[in-house]
Amino acid sequence: MSQLEPKDTTVAVIGAGIAGLSCAAQLTAPGFEVQLFEKSRGVSGRMSTRNTDDWSADHGAQYFTARDPLFIEEVSRWIDSDVAALWNPRLKVFKANQWQDSIPSENRYVGTPGMNSPGKYLAKNLSIELNQTIDQINRQNGKWLLRSIESGDIEMQFDWLVLAIPAPQALALMQSIDPKLEKIAANANMLACWTVMASFTQGPKVPFDAAFINDEMISWVSRNNSKPKRSGQEIWTIHANPKWSQEWVELDKEKAAKLILDCAKRVGLDCDKAKIAIHRWRYASGHITQASGFSLNKDLQLGLCGDWLNGGRVEGAWLSGRKLASQIQNI
Ligand SMILES: Cc1cc2nc3c(=O)[nH]c(=O)nc-3n(C[C@H](O)[C@H](O)[C@H](O)COP(=O)(O)OP(=O)(O)OC[C@H]3O[C@@H](n4cnc5c(N)ncnc54)[C@H](O)[C@@H]3O)c2cc1C
């Protein structure tokens, strides 16, 4: 197999979530010239932490597990670097109107001090342009040309382009570029998630730190301060379930918050005395059924990675970026 000469090869990675960061890190190490573009003002995508003066809370991914040896190794590096740790919450399940203990079958990890810490750690040695929403990609004379909403045409041209963004956003960018990749992206049915954050001066007295809620419109509640290295006011994160969130994705924020809090109260988490913030994730979860890990068009030098190509979740996203990068390296 022939190998690309890294130092002569430029790669644009769109999206600085954990998949884009892992892909960029793996390509940067041997010397590829990698430039990341991220539409938000920080890195880490859905592995995110909302910060205010009084509290901070993980309002996207809540924890991650590690099964693949490559990811287990990576998580060990994160732990050694103090950006992740084990989380052992008092965990319950609410099902058929009854509470049960949840017996942990595997380790759960969190970023420390926030869920975005592993992403920030990976970003340290990478070249990233923040606040750049790429809204057009074109291949001309064997190079990729990009345009962003904020800056217009991007000066640099690229040999390779990696889209490390949720499927619907990748699909919108790829229009008329590669029907096969478009079809793959169109098959991922990504669903929304309404998330409420409730901050307390005096937290509710409940016998759990986190709970899976079944058969209700909410699916998860968790006490952020039960995670390692958290400080500040007590704050709970409440997720509505994907089906309900998708059905009511356009609901007014205040109405959504009220319905979610009513449901939380019904199952025992009373947030009447809390200050409330709400966030809507438009593309929170979902993946293609035949997980391919990543997708690649070698002729166009165009790659796709992200959780939706690899079973969803943090581990799948990290592995997806890593595997796409290894594939590009070996071409
Ligand atoms: C509410 C919620 C709860 C979750 N809970 C868990 C959990 O408990 N455990 C778990 O393992 N996983 C969980 N997940 C899923 C997990 O967060 C994701 O699988 C993982 O973070 C996805 O990473 P990614 O890099 O593929 O995508 P993302 O994190 O979405 O990264 C994509 C990045 O691309 C950027 N972007 C998009 N379009 C453009 C553009 N045009 N130009 C520039 N930048 C762009 C975005 O801003 C984003 O930063 C949860 C997700 C949500 C939303």
The ligand as a MOL file (V3000), in Angstrom:
LIG
                    3D

  0  0  0     0  0            999 V3000
M  V30 BEGIN CTAB
M  V30 COUNTS 53 58 0 0 0
M  V30 BEGIN ATOM
M  V30 1 C -28.2590 15.4260 25.2720 0
M  V30 2 C -27.2220 14.4270 24.8630 0
M  V30 3 C -26.8880 13.3780 25.7240 0
M  V30 4 C -25.9150 12.4590 25.3700 0
M  V30 5 N -25.5490 11.4910 26.2600 0
M  V30 6 C -24.5110 10.6710 25.9610 0
M  V30 7 C -23.9920 9.7830 26.9410 0
M  V30 8 O -24.4260 9.7780 28.0940 0
M  V30 9 N -22.9650 8.9630 26.5790 0
M  V30 10 C -22.4130 8.9890 25.3260 0
M  V30 11 O -21.4620 8.2400 25.0630 0
M  V30 12 N -22.8840 9.8380 24.3950 0
M  V30 13 C -23.8980 10.6820 24.6870 0
M  V30 14 N -24.3430 11.5810 23.7630 0
M  V30 15 C -23.8040 11.5170 22.4020 0
M  V30 16 C -22.4050 12.1080 22.3040 0
M  V30 17 O -22.4220 13.4200 22.8250 0
M  V30 18 C -22.0010 12.1040 20.8400 0
M  V30 19 O -22.0490 10.7790 20.3610 0
M  V30 20 C -20.6190 12.6410 20.5420 0
M  V30 21 O -20.2680 13.7180 21.3780 0
M  V30 22 C -20.6210 13.0560 19.0760 0
M  V30 23 O -19.3800 13.5740 18.6860 0
M  V30 24 P -19.1600 14.0270 17.1700 0
M  V30 25 O -17.7980 14.5970 17.1050 0
M  V30 26 O -19.5050 12.9130 16.2570 0
M  V30 27 O -20.2570 15.1500 16.8790 0
M  V30 28 P -20.4740 16.5660 17.5790 0
M  V30 29 O -20.0810 16.5140 18.9920 0
M  V30 30 O -21.8650 16.9790 17.2470 0
M  V30 31 O -19.4380 17.5170 16.8360 0
M  V30 32 C -19.7210 18.1380 15.6030 0
M  V30 33 C -19.1590 19.5550 15.6400 0
M  V30 34 O -19.3280 20.1270 14.3390 0
M  V30 35 C -19.7050 21.4880 14.4860 0
M  V30 36 N -20.3610 21.8430 13.2120 0
M  V30 37 C -21.5340 21.4010 12.7180 0
M  V30 38 N -21.7770 21.9370 11.4990 0
M  V30 39 C -20.7070 22.7540 11.2250 0
M  V30 40 C -20.3690 23.5750 10.1200 0
M  V30 41 N -21.1600 23.7000 9.0440 0
M  V30 42 N -19.2070 24.2700 10.1720 0
M  V30 43 C -18.3820 24.1800 11.2570 0
M  V30 44 N -18.6690 23.4090 12.3330 0
M  V30 45 C -19.8030 22.6920 12.3150 0
M  V30 46 C -20.6110 21.4850 15.6980 0
M  V30 47 O -20.6890 22.7660 16.2940 0
M  V30 48 C -19.9070 20.4660 16.6070 0
M  V30 49 O -18.9670 21.0780 17.4600 0
M  V30 50 C -25.2810 12.5390 24.1020 0
M  V30 51 C -25.6100 13.6000 23.2480 0
M  V30 52 C -26.5560 14.5410 23.6280 0
M  V30 53 C -26.8410 15.7130 22.7240 0
M  V30 END ATOM
M  V30 BEGIN BOND
M  V30 1 1 1 2
M  V30 2 1 2 3
M  V30 3 2 2 52
M  V30 4 2 3 4
M  V30 5 1 4 5
M  V30 6 1 4 50
M  V30 7 2 5 6
M  V30 8 1 6 7
M  V30 9 1 6 13
M  V30 10 2 7 8
M  V30 11 1 7 9
M  V30 12 1 9 10
M  V30 13 2 10 11
M  V30 14 1 10 12
M  V30 15 2 12 13
M  V30 16 1 13 14
M  V30 17 1 14 15
M  V30 18 1 14 50
M  V30 19 1 15 16
M  V30 20 1 16 17
M  V30 21 1 16 18
M  V30 22 1 18 19
M  V30 23 1 18 20
M  V30 24 1 20 21
M  V30 25 1 20 22
M  V30 26 1 22 23
M  V30 27 1 23 24
M  V30 28 2 24 25
M  V30 29 1 24 26
M  V30 30 1 24 27
M  V30 31 1 27 28
M  V30 32 2 28 29
M  V30 33 1 28 30
M  V30 34 1 28 31
M  V30 35 1 31 32
M  V30 36 1 32 33
M  V30 37 1 33 34
M  V30 38 1 33 48
M  V30 39 1 34 35
M  V30 40 1 35 36
M  V30 41 1 35 46
M  V30 42 1 36 37
M  V30 43 1 36 45
M  V30 44 2 37 38
M  V30 45 1 38 39
M  V30 46 1 39 40
M  V30 47 2 39 45
M  V30 48 1 40 41
M  V30 49 2 40 42
M  V30 50 1 42 43
M  V30 51 2 43 44
M  V30 52 1 44 45
M  V30 53 1 46 47
M  V30 54 1 46 48
M  V30 55 1 48 49
M  V30 56 2 50 51
M  V30 57 1 51 52
M  V30 58 1 52 53
M  V30 END BOND
M  V30 END CTAB
M  END
